[in-house]
């Protein structure tokens, strides 16, 4: 039976290329969906103590007269407390889109607010900055450009001493950067990249997390590959980003998530991924994955998915996504993966969740498709028993990716068998429809498995396909 079918098989190269193209199409669609979701994201930072204190106060929509009254009181009030209360009332009103529209079209309003931002009274400065932050969160594109006169001052205050004020300025800048090209054009020559590079030395985790957010917003810009990424790579930011992703007791998940997104956007730009490798990017990400794998082994919790998917919902997938990006088209990185003995630790991650299983199998496919020599390095050890286990999964994506890996192994090593007494398996073009390997699992309705807000596991894997693509 097999001899009659053999003659109709396509050349190995054609089959491998088809599998590669299908996988890349799925990943491209997923990347596009994730990028679009991130581009529209903004952060709203509100002090929990203030929110609780103002719990009984209902924010009212303000008209022109009320806005002018609050601005005049804030500017010329006889007592500092009276001036501060006026700005608090204005800030509450600016939570409404209607008040925001009225404010930006009211002549002199932004000039007055910027004047209060630059005053020598710290409480007034802070409340003015909070007003700007409310404006920066607006969904109206005109609001971001109206805030343009304030951005250079926000940038200056990043070198201040108050961690709370710096954090507020960073989130405000991050919101404005992603909305307006005019804001980015103004901030780049004013030195936003050096300012962010200085901030990354901060000992405050809240500042570092806000910095990661602002930088990731900047790196998402359409002009980033030409105008922003080269400047970032020329600064001290890459080394410090990798430092903050080092595994160990000091690793902070919130900070790591934000900087993993930064690393992802830098890698996707394909400007100079070799520089990241020279700074130890591959070893850092690999060690981070090994550290997470070790945590999986150490836990005594039988509900392993709830250990990771609730407490650390994104660390593993994001790391595996970066590993996938590095190994997708680069024999060099695949060789590194094998020489660092990372295959067995990766296989240990298969039981964690279906999402993690698909990513691990995708990385192994990247290695297998590089040819016979790579498959020979993969074949010994626990790989085949692990694959037999995944074929019993009820999840079609896991089974499909397992079959794809087996197909690559058999295409390149048709002489192998499963073990003593097992019949020799010949190469075949799988009759299983590969169409079920669609990305609907990742982005379909009702399955928000890889949404940006949930995942850092998908991102330290997403830097190890696109570094290598560049």
C-alpha positions in Angstrom: 0.0 0.0 0.0 2.7 2.4 1.0 4.8 1.7 -2.1 2.0 2.8 -4.4 1.5 6.0 -2.5 5.1 6.9 -2.2 5.4 8.0 -5.9 2.6 10.6 -5.4 4.2 12.3 -2.4 5.4 15.8 -2.9 9.1 16.6 -2.4 10.1 17.0 1.3 11.0 20.7 0.7 7.6 21.5 -0.6 5.8 19.9 2.3 8.1 21.7 4.9 7.6 25.0 3.1 3.8 24.6 3.1 3.8 23.7 6.9 6.0 26.7 7.5 3.8 29.1 5.5 0.7 27.9 7.3 2.3 28.4 10.7 3.6 31.9 9.8 0.1 32.9 8.5 -1.5 31.9 11.8 1.2 33.8 13.8 0.9 36.9 11.6 -2.9 37.0 12.1 -2.4 36.6 15.8 0.3 39.2 16.0 -1.9 41.7 14.1 -4.8 41.1 16.4 -2.6 41.5 19.5 -1.0 44.6 18.1 -4.3 46.3 17.3 -5.5 45.5 20.8 -2.4 47.0 22.3 -2.5 50.2 20.2 -5.8 51.3 21.6 -4.8 50.6 25.2 -4.5 53.4 27.6 -3.9 53.5 31.3 -5.9 55.4 33.9 -4.1 56.0 37.1 -6.3 57.0 40.0 -5.2 57.2 43.6 -7.2 54.6 45.6 -7.2 56.9 48.7 -8.6 59.8 46.6 -11.2 57.6 45.0 -12.4 56.3 48.4 -12.4 59.8 49.9 -14.4 61.1 46.9 -16.8 58.1 46.9 -19.8 60.2 47.9 -19.1 62.8 45.3 -20.8 62.5 41.9 -18.8 64.0 39.1 -20.8 66.5 37.1 -20.5 67.5 33.5 -19.0 71.0 33.5 -20.0 73.8 31.1 -17.8 76.7 29.9 -18.7 78.9 32.8 -17.9 76.3 35.5 -14.6 75.4 33.9 -13.6 79.1 33.8 -14.7 79.5 37.4 -12.6 76.5 38.6 -9.5 77.6 36.6 -9.8 81.2 38.0 -10.1 79.9 41.5 -7.1 77.6 41.0 -5.1 80.4 39.6 -6.1 83.3 41.8 -7.7 81.8 45.0 -6.7 83.4 48.3 -5.9 80.2 50.0 -3.9 77.2 48.8 -6.6 74.7 49.9 -9.3 76.7 48.0 -7.1 76.5 44.8 -6.5 72.8 45.3 -10.2 72.1 45.8 -11.0 74.0 42.5 -8.6 71.7 40.6 -10.0 68.6 42.3 -13.5 69.7 41.0 -12.1 70.3 37.6 -10.4 66.9 37.6 -13.7 65.1 38.5 -15.5 67.0 35.6 -12.8 66.0 33.2 -13.7 62.4 33.6 -16.6 63.1 31.3 -16.0 63.2 27.5 -18.4 66.2 27.2 -16.3 68.2 29.7 -13.1 67.2 27.9 -14.5 68.5 24.6 -15.6 71.8 26.2 -12.3 72.2 28.0 -10.0 71.8 24.9 -12.1 74.3 22.9 -12.3 76.9 25.6 -9.7 79.6 24.9 -6.9 79.9 27.4 -7.9 76.8 29.4 -4.9 74.6 28.5 -2.5 77.6 28.9 -3.9 78.1 32.5 -3.6 74.4 33.3 0.0 74.3 32.1 0.7 77.4 34.2 -0.6 75.6 37.3 1.5 72.5 36.3 4.6 74.7 36.4 3.8 76.5 39.6 6.1 76.3 42.6 3.4 74.7 44.8 3.7 70.9 44.9 0.0 70.2 45.6 -1.2 72.4 42.8 1.3 70.8 40.4 0.1 67.4 41.4 -3.6 68.2 40.9 -2.8 69.9 37.5 -0.9 66.8 36.5 -3.9 64.7 37.5 -6.2 66.9 35.3 -3.9 66.3 32.4 -3.9 62.6 33.1 -7.7 62.5 32.9 -7.4 64.3 29.5 -4.8 61.9 28.2 -7.1 59.0 28.8 -9.7 60.5 26.4 -10.8 58.5 23.4 -11.0 61.8 21.3 -7.9 62.2 19.2 -8.2 66.0 19.4 -7.6 66.0 23.1 -4.1 64.5 22.8 -3.0 67.3 20.5 -4.6 69.9 22.7 -2.3 68.6 25.5 0.8 69.2 23.3 1.9 72.3 25.3 2.2 70.3 28.5 4.3 67.4 27.2 7.7 69.1 27.4 7.0 69.9 31.1 5.9 66.3 31.8 9.2 65.2 30.2 11.2 67.5 32.4 9.5 66.3 35.5 10.8 62.7 34.9 14.0 63.8 36.5 12.3 64.9 39.7 12.4 63.3 43.1 8.8 62.2 43.8 8.2 58.7 42.6 4.4 59.2 42.6 4.7 62.3 40.4 7.1 60.6 38.0 4.8 57.6 37.7 1.8 59.9 36.9 3.9 61.8 34.3 5.0 58.5 32.7 1.4 57.1 32.3 0.2 60.5 31.0 3.0 60.6 28.4 2.3 57.0 27.4 -1.4 57.7 26.8 -0.5 60.8 24.7 2.3 59.2 22.7 0.2 56.4 21.4 -2.6 58.7 20.3 -0.7 61.5 18.5 2.1 61.6 16.0 2.4 65.3 16.7 3.2 64.5 20.3 5.9 62.0 19.3 7.4 64.4 16.8 7.8 67.0 19.6 9.1 64.7 22.3 11.7 62.8 20.2 14.0 65.8 19.6 13.4 67.0 23.2 15.1 63.8 24.4 12.3 61.4 25.5 14.6 58.4 24.9 17.4 59.6 27.1 14.9 60.7 29.8 13.4 57.2 29.8 16.9 55.6 29.9 17.5 57.7 33.0 14.2 56.6 34.6 15.1 52.9 34.3 17.6 53.3 37.0 14.8 54.1 39.5 14.6 51.8 42.6 10.8 52.2 42.6 8.9 49.4 41.0 5.9 51.6 40.3 8.1 53.9 38.3 9.6 51.0 36.4 6.3 49.6 35.5 5.0 53.0 34.3 8.2 53.4 32.4 7.8 50.1 30.6 4.3 51.1 29.6 5.4 54.5 28.2 8.2 52.9 26.3 6.1 50.2 24.9 3.6 52.8 23.7 6.4 54.7 22.0 7.8 51.6 20.3 4.4 50.8 18.8 4.4 53.9 16.6 4.3 53.3 12.9 7.5 55.4 12.5 9.3 53.4 15.2 11.6 51.3 13.0 13.0 54.4 11.3 12.9 57.0 14.0 12.6 55.5 17.5 14.1 52.0 17.7 17.6 53.0 16.5 17.7 55.6 19.3 16.5 53.1 21.9 19.1 50.6 20.8 21.7 53.2 20.9 20.9 54.0 24.6 21.4 52.0 27.7 17.7 50.8 27.6 18.3 47.3 26.1 20.8 46.2 28.7 18.6 47.5 31.5 15.5 45.9 30.0 17.3 42.5 29.9 18.5 43.1 33.5 15.0 43.6 34.7 14.0 40.3 32.9 16.6 38.3 34.8 15.0 35.4 36.7 15.3 35.3 40.4 13.7 36.6 43.6 14.0 40.2 42.4 11.9 39.6 39.3 8.7 41.6 39.5 5.9 40.3 37.3 4.3 43.7 36.6 7.6 45.3 35.5 8.6 42.1 33.5 5.3 42.2 31.6 5.7 45.8 30.5 9.3 45.3 29.4 8.6 42.1 27.7 6.2 44.1 25.4 9.0 46.6 24.9 11.4 43.8 23.9 8.7 42.4 21.6 8.2 45.6 19.7 12.0 46.1 19.4 12.4 42.7 17.9 9.4 43.0 15.6 11.0 46.1 14.1 14.0 44.0 13.0 16.3 47.0 13.1 19.2 45.3 14.9 18.3 42.1 16.7 21.9 41.0 16.6 22.6 43.8 19.2 20.1 42.3 21.6 21.8 38.9 21.2 25.2 40.5 21.9 23.7 41.9 25.2 22.7 38.4 26.2 19.1 38.5 25.1 18.9 34.8 24.2 20.5 33.6 27.4 18.3 35.9 29.5 15.1 34.7 27.9 16.2 31.0 28.0 17.1 31.3 31.7 13.8 32.9 32.4 12.0 30.0 30.8 14.1 27.5 32.7 13.3 29.4 35.9 9.6 29.2 35.2 9.9 25.5 34.3 11.7 24.9 37.7 8.8 26.6 39.4 6.4 24.2 37.7 8.5 21.3 39.0 8.7 22.6 42.5 5.0 23.3 43.0 3.0 20.7 45.0 -0.3 22.1 43.8 -2.2 19.5 41.8 -4.1 22.2 39.9 -1.0 23.3 38.0 -2.9 25.4 35.5 -4.5 27.5 38.4 -1.1 27.9 39.8 0.1 29.7 36.8 -3.0 30.8 35.0 -4.4 32.8 37.9 -1.3 33.9 39.9 1.1 34.4 36.9 -1.3 34.2 33.9 1.1 35.3 31.2 4.7 34.6 32.1 5.1 31.2 30.3 3.2 31.9 27.1 4.9 35.2 26.6 8.3 33.7 27.1 7.5 30.9 24.7 6.3 33.3 22.1 9.6 35.1 22.2 11.4 31.8 21.9 9.2 31.0 18.9 10.1 34.3 17.3 13.8 33.7 17.7 13.8 30.1 16.3 11.4 30.6 13.4 13.8 31.2 10.6 17.2 30.9 12.1 19.3 27.7 12.2 21.7 29.6 14.4 19.2 30.1 17.2 17.9 26.6 16.8 21.4 25.3 17.3 21.7 27.4 20.4 18.5 25.9 21.8 19.8 22.4 21.3 23.3 23.2 22.6 21.9 24.7 25.8 19.9 21.5 26.4 16.6 23.4 26.5 14.5 20.7 24.7 13.8 18.6 27.8 12.9 21.6 30.0 10.5 22.7 27.3 8.9 19.3 27.2 8.3 19.6 31.0 6.0 22.6 30.2 3.6 20.5 28.1 1.3 19.6 30.9 0.9 23.2 32.1 -2.0 24.2 29.8 -3.2 23.8 26.2 -1.9 27.3 25.3 1.6 26.5 26.6 1.5 23.0 24.8 0.8 24.6 21.4 3.6 27.1 21.9 6.2 24.5 23.0 5.2 22.3 20.0 5.5 25.3 17.7 9.0 26.0 18.9 10.0 22.3 18.4 8.5 22.5 14.8 10.8 25.5 14.2 13.7 23.3 15.1 12.6 20.2 13.2 12.0 22.0 10.0 15.6 23.1 9.7 16.5 19.6 8.4 17.8 16.1 9.2 20.7 17.1 11.4 18.3 19.0 13.7 15.8 16.2 13.8 18.6 13.8 14.7 19.3 16.0 17.7 15.6 16.1 18.7 14.8 12.4 18.3 16.7 10.8 21.2 15.3 11.2 24.7 11.7 11.8 25.9 10.4 13.6 22.8 8.4 10.7 21.2 6.8 9.6 24.5 5.7 13.2 25.2 4.2 13.5 21.7 2.3 10.3 22.2 0.8 11.9 25.3 -0.2 15.1 23.5 -1.9 13.1 20.7 -4.4 11.9 23.4 -5.4 15.5 24.1 -9.0 16.6 23.6 -7.7 20.0 22.2 -7.5 20.0 18.4 -4.7 22.6 18.3 -2.5 20.5 20.5 -3.1 17.4 18.5 -2.6 19.2 15.2 0.7 20.8 16.3 1.8 17.4 17.5 1.0 15.8 14.2 2.8 18.6 12.4 5.9 17.9 14.4 5.7 14.2 13.9 5.3 14.7 10.1 8.5 16.9 10.0 10.4 14.2 12.0 9.3 11.4 9.7 10.0 13.4 6.6 13.6 14.1 7.6 14.2 10.7 9.4 12.1 8.1 7.6 14.2 5.3 9.0 13.4 5.8 12.7 11.0 3.7 14.8 9.3 4.3 18.1 11.4 1.6 19.9 12.3 -2.1 20.1 9.6 -4.2 18.5 7.8 -1.3 16.9 7.3 -1.5 13.1 9.4 1.0 11.1 7.3 4.0 10.2 7.5 5.4 6.7 7.1 9.0 5.7 3.7 10.2 4.7 1.8 13.3 4.0 -0.7 13.4 6.8 -4.3 12.8 5.7 -5.4 14.9 8.7 -6.7 18.3 7.6 -4.3 20.9 8.7 -7.0 23.5 8.3 -8.1 22.9 11.9 -4.8 24.5 13.0 -6.4 27.9 12.5 -5.8 30.7 14.8 -9.5 30.8 15.9 -8.3 29.2 19.2 -6.2 32.3 19.9 -8.5 35.1 18.8 -12.0 33.7 18.4 -15.0 34.8 20.3 -15.3 33.3 23.8 -11.6 32.3 23.9 -9.6 35.3 25.1 -6.6 33.0 25.8 -3.8 35.2 24.6 -5.2 38.7 25.2 -2.5 41.3 26.0 -3.9 42.0 29.4 -3.5 38.4 30.5 -0.2 37.4 29.1 3.5 37.7 29.7 4.0 33.9 29.1 3.4 34.6 25.3 5.9 37.4 25.2 9.4 36.0 26.7 8.6 33.2 23.8 7.7 36.0 21.3 11.1 37.7 21.4 13.3 34.1 21.1 10.8 34.1 15.9 11.4 37.8 15.3 14.9 38.5 16.8 16.0 35.7 14.4 13.9 37.0 11.5 16.0 40.1 11.6 
